[in-house]
Amino acid sequence: MDVKREGRLAARDRCLHELIEEQARRDAGAPAVVSQSETLSYGELNARANRLARQLRALGVGPDARVAICFERDVGMIVSILGVLKAGGCYVPLDPAHPAERLRWVLQDSDARVLIAQPSLRDRFVGSGVEILENSAQAASREDQRDLGREESGVEPRHLSYVIYTSGSTGRPKGVMVEHRQAVNLISHGAEALRVTCADRMLHFFSYGFDGSVLEIFGALAHGAALVLTPPYMKIPDESFVGFLATQRVTIGAFPTAFWHHWASLVGDYRPGLAPPRCMTRIVIGGEKAEVAHLRRWLAYPGSGHCSIRNVYGPTETTVFVTTIEIASERELPARDLPIGRPVANTRIYILDEQGEPVPAGVTGELYVGGAQVARG
């Protein structure tokens, strides 16, 4: 069985940061990144990232050079990611919540040229042998804030945008190398599926060390939406979490399936104050199998009908997700297992037998993925 979906490779000749630069030129005053303590407009975000990019260029960062980033969730993290891309390099996220042994392994295995660290986290990497750059407004204030352009950075869509490491549950963590063109295809389709516009406010909930964050960060910023950063202490779907969504007027949220299962079970128990706020109209879930029973309870609750659920599937090696299905009402629910949906644009899905031959419809086989989003190597 071969299932494929062909579509125009939207912005196929673009890099991720160029999509954000276009938004900054279109509406520099629009809110881009919103945290508890600070809000950056598109113009401010772009200018700060340009100054950082020039610092990185002076340190020799260019196409395919790895730059590690270690930050708590704040605007500095987003500025750092964008600055690395503008310099031509690719970012390697180091989640400070991860064990020190894993951080050292990733830093060494990625062969990072530079590490950008939040001041409070720099001491963890003293003696690592990697040049540590503090991303501060004061340090970068002397740099030019104009866009660099490809003639200066040398970056093309075929170059790396990020290297995210797998969990390592079956061995050592593995760095997955994703190029700009692969991520741009995902972001283009994600916007199509989620109907992202400049009027949206998209939640940044995933750890930036997990590939789900790529959809959040660039799905918002490449389409003029505001990226709302979840406070680091907000980890369970309680009243304060739902209140935060309402206060920040969040319209789109992406969550690990296990987190959403917990939320759906609470909503299904008719717990007051836990239904999604009226502003939130789209939710994406992924990371493990979604249970139909949770979807049924969620959709049956009167206060949840305004919010559609989109289930996505895909390993890190295929750039976040490659299949998707939206469930907007109870009548759309299957009797048993929830399908993983149809392929995203410019992606091919094959179900093959042990000999590598397509199996007939309804016959069990192994899933193979091809097309625009398969990572380098």
MOWO-V656400 format. One record per pair of residues at least 4 apart in sequence whose C-alpha atoms are under 7 Angstrom apart, sorted by the first residue. I is the first residue (numbers start at 0). J is the second residue. If there is no record, write none. Layout:
<<I;J> <I;J>>
This chain:
<<0;349> <0;350> <0;351> <0;357> <0;358> <0;359> <0;360> <1;348> <1;349> <1;350> <1;357> <2;347> <2;348> <2;349> <3;342> <3;346> <3;347> <3;348> <4;342> <4;343> <4;344> <4;345> <4;346> <4;347> <5;344> <5;345> <5;346> <6;344> <6;345> <8;184> <8;345> <9;184> <9;187> <11;180> <12;156> <13;17> <13;156> <14;18> <14;155> <14;156> <14;179> <14;180> <14;183> <15;19> <15;179> <15;183> <16;20> <16;81> <16;84> <16;85> <17;21> <18;22> <18;221> <19;23> <19;220> <19;221> <20;24> <20;45> <21;25> <22;26> <22;221> <22;223> <23;27> <23;41> <23;42> <23;45> <27;40> <27;41> <27;42> <28;40> <28;41> <28;42> <29;40> <29;41> <30;38> <30;39> <30;40> <30;41> <30;225> <31;39> <31;40> <31;41> <31;220> <31;224> <31;225> <31;226> <32;38> <32;39> <32;40> <32;74> <32;225> <32;226> <32;227> <33;37> <33;38> <33;39> <33;225> <33;226> <33;227> <33;228> <34;38> <34;73> <34;74> <34;227> <34;228> <39;43> <39;44> <40;44> <41;45> <42;46> <43;47> <44;48> <44;78> <45;49> <46;50> <46;144> <46;145> <47;51> <47;78> <47;144> <48;52> <48;78> <48;79> <48;81> <48;82> <49;53> <49;82> <49;85> <49;144> <49;145> <49;146> <50;54> <50;139> <50;142> <50;143> <50;144> <51;55> <51;82> <51;139> <52;56> <52;82> <52;83> <52;85> <52;86> <53;57> <53;86> <53;142> <54;58> <55;59> <55;60> <55;86> <56;60> <56;61> <56;86> <60;64> <60;86> <60;87> <60;88> <61;86> <61;87> <61;88> <61;152> <61;153> <62;87> <62;88> <62;153> <62;154> <62;158> <63;88> <63;89> <63;158> <63;159> <64;88> <64;89> <64;112> <65;88> <65;89> <65;90> <65;91> <65;109> <65;110> <65;111> <65;112> <66;83> <66;88> <66;89> <66;90> <66;91> <66;111> <66;112> <66;113> <66;114> <67;90> <67;91> <67;92> <67;93> <67;106> <67;111> <67;113> <67;114> <67;115> <68;90> <68;91> <68;92> <68;93> <68;114> <68;115> <68;116> <69;92> <69;93> <69;94> <69;95> <69;115> <69;116> <69;117> <70;76> <70;94> <70;95> <70;116> <70;117> <71;95> <72;76> <72;228> <72;231> <73;228> <74;78> <75;79> <76;80> <77;81> <78;82> <79;83> <80;84> <80;90> <81;85> <82;86> <83;87> <83;88> <83;89> <83;90> <84;88> <84;89> <84;160> <85;147> <85;152> <86;152> <87;152> <87;153> <87;154> <88;160> <89;159> <89;160> <89;161> <89;162> <90;160> <90;161> <90;162> <91;161> <91;162> <91;163> <92;163> <92;207> <92;208> <93;102> <93;208> <94;208> <97;101> <97;102> <98;102> <99;103> <100;104> <101;105> <102;106> <103;107> <104;108> <105;109> <106;110> <106;111> <112;129> <112;130> <113;129> <113;130> <113;131> <114;129> <114;130> <114;131> <114;132> <115;131> <115;132> <115;133> <115;134> <116;120> <116;121> <116;131> <116;132> <116;133> <117;121> <117;133> <118;133> <121;125> <135;139> <136;140> <147;151> <147;152> <148;152> <149;153> <149;154> <154;158> <156;178> <156;179> <156;180> <157;178> <157;179> <157;180> <158;178> <158;179> <159;176> <159;177> <159;178> <159;179> <160;177> <160;178> <160;179> <161;176> <161;177> <162;174> <162;175> <162;176> <162;177> <163;174> <163;175> <163;208> <163;209> <163;210> <164;172> <164;173> <164;174> <164;175> <165;172> <165;173> <165;174> <166;172> <167;171> <167;172> <167;173> <175;315> <175;316> <175;374> <176;374> <176;375> <177;181> <177;182> <177;318> <177;374> <177;375> <178;182> <178;374> <178;375> <179;183> <180;184> <181;185> <181;318> <181;371> <181;372> <181;374> <182;186> <182;318> <183;187> <184;188> <184;371> <184;372> <185;189> <185;318> <185;372> <186;190> <186;214> <186;217> <186;218> <187;191> <188;192> <188;343> <188;344> <189;193> <189;218> <190;194> <190;195> <190;218> <195;199> <195;222> <196;222> <196;223> <196;224> <197;222> <197;223> <197;224> <198;224> <199;224> <199;225> <199;250> <200;224> <200;225> <200;226> <200;227> <200;248> <200;249> <200;250> <200;251> <201;215> <201;219> <201;224> <201;225> <201;226> <201;227> <201;249> <201;250> <201;251> <201;252> <202;215> <202;226> <202;227> <202;228> <202;229> <202;249> <202;251> <202;252> <203;212> <203;215> <203;216> <203;226> <203;227> <203;228> <203;229> <204;228> <204;229> <204;254> <205;209> <205;211> <205;212> <205;254> <206;212> <207;212> <210;315> <210;319> <211;215> <211;319> <212;216> <213;217> <214;218> <215;219> <216;220> <216;226> <217;221> <218;222> <219;223> <219;224> <219;225> <219;226> <220;224> <220;225> <220;226> <229;233> <233;240> <236;240> <236;241> <236;262> <237;241> <237;273> <238;242> <238;272> <238;273> <239;243> <240;244> <241;245> <241;273> <241;275> <241;276> <242;246> <243;247> <244;248> <244;249> <244;276> <245;249> <245;276> <245;278> <248;278> <249;278> <249;279> <250;278> <250;279> <250;280> <250;281> <251;279> <251;280> <251;281> <251;282> <252;281> <252;282> <252;283> <253;282> <253;283> <253;284> <254;258> <254;259> <254;283> <254;284> <254;285> <255;259> <255;284> <255;285> <255;286> <256;260> <256;284> <256;285> <256;286> <256;287> <256;289> <257;261> <258;262> <259;263> <260;264> <260;293> <261;265> <262;266> <263;267> <263;293> <263;296> <263;297> <264;268> <264;293> <265;269> <265;270> <266;270> <266;273> <266;274> <266;297> <267;296> <267;297> <267;300> <274;302> <274;303> <275;279> <275;303> <279;306> <280;305> <280;306> <280;307> <281;306> <281;307> <281;308> <282;306> <282;307> <282;308> <282;309> <283;308> <283;309> <283;310> <284;309> <284;310> <284;311> <285;310> <285;311> <285;312> <286;312> <289;337> <290;294> <290;337> <291;295> <291;335> <291;336> <291;337> <292;296> <293;297> <294;298> <295;299> <295;329> <296;300> <297;303> <298;303> <298;304> <298;328> <298;329> <307;325> <307;326> <307;327> <308;325> <308;326> <308;327> <309;323> <309;324> <309;325> <309;326> <310;323> <310;324> <310;325> <310;339> <311;320> <311;322> <311;323> <311;324> <311;339> <312;320> <312;321> <312;322> <312;323> <312;339> <313;317> <313;319> <313;320> <313;321> <313;322> <314;319> <314;320> <315;319> <316;373> <316;374> <317;321> <317;372> <317;373> <317;374> <318;372> <318;373> <318;374> <321;342> <321;343> <322;339> <322;340> <322;341> <322;342> <322;343> <323;339> <323;340> <323;341> <323;342> <324;339> <324;340> <324;341> <326;331> <333;337> <342;346> <342;347> <342;348> <345;370> <345;371> <346;369> <346;370> <346;371> <346;372> <347;368> <347;369> <347;370> <348;366> <348;367> <348;368> <348;369> <349;357> <349;366> <349;367> <349;368> <350;357> <350;358> <350;364> <350;365> <350;366> <350;367> <351;355> <351;356> <351;357> <351;358> <351;364> <351;365> <351;366> <352;356> <352;357> <352;358> <352;364> <352;365> <358;362> <358;364> <369;373>>
